[in-house]
């Protein structure tokens, strides 16, 4: 009986891409969170209120809706151009 491990190379490539995407998402999320935190703590009231409103709005939405918005809205905006 011979074992066939041809599936391992595509699986490892896919795993590498998944980890790369997860790392990029983490870095981008941290940068956005840092920017919002700095804006919320700034002495400019308007900037602080805008950042707080944005954070409360995003927290109040279900995650699936946020993902759908991030997926469909930019494509629709590109079609308008």
N, C-alpha and C positions, 0 to 999 in steps of 0.2 A: 504494500500500500504506500503510495507516494503522496506526500502532502504538497499542496500548491499554495505558495505564499505570494502570488502575483499581486494580490490586493494590498499588500503592505506598503508599497511605494506610494500609490495614490492616497492611501490613508494617512501616511506620514506627511505628505505635502499638504493635505487638507488640514491636518492638525496644526501644522506650522502656520498656515494662513489664519486659522481660527485664533491662535494665540497672538498673532500679530494684530489682528483686528481688535481683540480684547484689550491689548496693551495700548493701542492708539485711542480706543474709546475711553479707557481709564484716564489717559493723559489729557484728552480733550475735555472730559468731564471735570477733572480737577482744575483745569485752567478756567473753565466757565464758572465753576463754584468759587474760585478765588476772586475772579473779577466781580461777581455778584456780591461777595462778602465785602470786598473793598468798597464797592459802590454803596452798599447798605450802611457802612460805617463812616462814610465820608461826611464832611461838614455841609455839603450841598444838600439841602432838603429835597429838592426836586429829584436829584439823582438817587438819593436814598429811597424815596417813595416809589420811584419807578422800578428800582431793583427789588424792593419788597413786594410790590404788586406782581411783578413777573414771577418771582419765586413762589408766591402764594397761588398764583394761577396754575403754574406747572405742577405744583404739589397736589392741587385739587383734581387734576385730570387723571383718569386711569392710564396706566402705562401703555396699554394697547392703543389707546386713542393717540397718545403722543407719538408712538411709533408710526401709526398710520399717517398722522399729520406730517411727520418728517419724511415719509416716503412719497406721499402723493402731492403735497403742496409745492415742493421745488420743481417737480416735473411739470406741473400745470403752469408755474411761473415761466419755465423755459419755453413752453409752447406759446406763451404770449409774446415772447421776444421775436 
